[in-house]
Amino acid sequence: MEEKRTGKTKAKRIIELTALALTLIVLPLGTYIYTSKGWDYFMEMKGELHEYGPLPTFAFQDQSGEILETADVKGRLVVSAFMKLGDEKSNLMVSQMAKLYDQFKEKDVVVFLFYVLNPTTNAVSTLEDFAQANGLTDEEQCFFLTGEQNKVAAILADGYKWPTDYGKKDRENPYQLSASSTDGDSYYPYVVLSDTSAVIRNYYAFEDNKAMGRLVEHIALMLPNRGKGKPVVRREEEK
């Protein structure tokens, strides 16, 4: 009888020690591995954001007939793109941006700028119809900008520029930028993210769903805590 009791006591002790080891060693190790991987992923995303220079100075008319300037989007995350009305690739880009807008439409700290490279004589009404057709009518977040074609082109070449080594595996170092495309593209294949300090941070090929997914993560990473607030824009006659 005494031997049975001793055996049960030893077995109970082994179970208790095993449980203690699980609590003190195995579970913390698992938590460490999980949090370590999460931290590594966070640092990887953060390491892909570089400083490419300031958001270029602009003052263009939007689809509402108002003038939007660089200062009007100060303190906001800005997603910029260039488009041509009637262009198939541009339509794809706008479609991608509409999906992006759907994810951040409750965050008016995120602003979407669409620079139109081929303005028309009735650009304001045309752009208003285009915005309506694509569900991008939020006057706090979505702006289709039009102006003299050479001025819009200059904003692209001298301000946003083109990554000449886009797609490289090493994303911890910034892209090399050029004032013109090295591939002879007839359209601008990137959307550009700038931070709340109006500094350009990264470029994303809109035809690459993986890159656009990364853009979502980068925006989420950079979101500040902010209440509602609409960019202040000035009408043409008030400027």
N, C-alpha and C positions, 0 to 999 in steps of 0.2 A: 504493500500500500504506500509506504514511504517513498519507494522508488518511483511509483507512478506519479506521486505528487511532485517529486523532484523533476521528473521528465516534463510534466506539464508546466512547471515554473520556468524551466529552461526554454521551452518552446515559446511561452508567453514573452519571455525576456528577448528572445530572438526577434519576434514580431515587433515588439516595442522599439528595439534598436533599428530594425529595418525601416519602420515608420519614421523614426527620428532622422535617419540618414536621408530618407526621401524628402523630409521637410527642410532639413538644413543644407543639403547638398544638391540633390537632383533638381528639385523645383527651382531654387535660385539660379542654378546653372541654365535651366531651360528659359527662365525669365531673362537672364543675361543674354543668351543667344538671340532670343526674340527681339529684345530692345536694342541689342547691338546691331542686328541686321536693319532694324528700323532706323537707327541713327545713321548707319552707313548709307542707307538709301536717301535720307534727308541731306546728308553732306554731299552725296553724288549730285543730287538735283541742284543744290546751292552752288556747287562748283561749276555748273554749266552756265551760270549767270555772270556775265562780264560787263564791264563798262566800256561802251562803244562811242561815247560822246553824247552830247546833249540832244534832246528832241529838237529838231530844227524849228526855227522861228517861222510861223505862217500866219496868214490872215486871209481866209477864203470864205466865200458864201456857201451856206449849207442848203439843204433841201427845203428849209422853211423860209429862205430868203434872208436869213440873218447872217451876220459875220461872226465866225468863230476864230479865235486867236489862240496862240500857244498858251498864253497866260490863263485862258478860260478853263483849261484842263489841268492846271497846276494842282498838285496834291492827289492826282488820280493815276491809276494804272491805265496806260493807253495801249490799245492794240491797233496798229496802223496797217493799212493795205492800200495798194494801188490797183486801179481797175480801168477798163475801157468798156463803155456801154456797147452792148451788142456782141461782146467777145465771149466765146465759149469758155475759155479758161477763167475769165473774170467771173462768169456766172457760177462756175464751180467754186471759186474762192468765196464768193458771197454766200453760197450755200453752206460752206464750211463755217463761215463766220456766224451765220444764223444759228447753227447748232451750238456754237460757242456762246453766243448771246443767251440762248435758252438756259444755259447752265449758270449764268451770272446776272440774269436780268433783275434779280432782287438786290444786287450789289451795285448801286449807282456809282461807286468808287471806280468801277471798271468802265472805260469809255472806248468806243469803237469808231475809228476814223477811216473813211473810204475816200481816198484822193482820186478824182476822176481825171484821167489823162487825155480824154478826147471830149472836152466840153462842147455842148451844142448851143445854138442861139437861144433856145428856150430851156436852158439847163435846169433851172429851179423846178419847173413843173414836171420835167422829165424825171428828175431825180426823186421828186416826191412820189410820183407814180411807181418808180422802181423800188423805193423803200417800202411802199405799201405792198407791192407784189411779193416782196421777200420777208414780210413780217418784221421789218426793222424800223418801226415808226416811233420808238421810244425817244422822245426829245431830250431826255436826260442822259442817254447813253450812245445813241447811234447818229452819226453825222456823215452825210455824203457831201464832200467838199468840191467846189468847182471854182475855176478862175482861169486866167490866161494859160494856155497850154504850156508855153515856155516856162512860166513860173512854177507850175506844178511839176514839170519835168526837172527843173533845177532843184526843187525840194528833194526829189528822189535822188538825183545824182550827187548833190553836194551835202545833203543832210543824212538821209537814210543809207544810201550807198548799197553796194552789192557784195555779199560774201564771195570771195573767189575760191575758197577751199571748203565750201559747204559739203557736209557729208563725211568729213574726216572722222576717224575713229577716236582721235584724241580731242575730247570736248572740254578738257580742263583748261585748255589754252584758247584764247579768243580767235575768231575767224579773221582772216586778212580781208580788208575791205577795199573796194575800188569804186570809182565814180561811174563806171559803166560795166555792163555785163561782159564776161569773157566768153560766154557761150552763144552770143548772138540771140538771146531770147527776145521775142517780140512782146513779151509781157513780163511783169515782175512776179516771180514765183514764190515770194515770201510774204508772211505777215510778221510784223515787228513788235516786240514788247518793250515798253519803257516803264520805269518805276515812278513812284510818287514824287521823286525828286527830278523828274523829267530827264532821266538818263536812259539811253537805249541799252537794254540788257541782253537781248537774244533775238535770233532769227529762226523762223520755222517755215519749212516748205509746205504750202497748204495742200498739195497733192499727196502728201505723206500722212496717212492717218496716225501713224505712230508719233510723228513729230507734233501733230495737232493735239494728241493726247498728252504729250509732254508739256505743251503750252498750257493746257488746263491745270496740270500739276504745278507749274511755275506760277501761274496766277494765284492759285490757292495758297501757295507758299508765301507769296508777297502781299496778300490781302491785309490791309491795316484794319484796325477797329475804327469804324466811322459811321456816323449817322447819315441820314438822307441829306441830300443837297444837290441842287441842279447847277451845272456850269452856267455862269453868267455870260450870255452872248449879247452882242450889240447889233441892232438893226443897221442896215446900210446908211440910212439917213441920220442915225445918231452918231456914227463913227467920225 
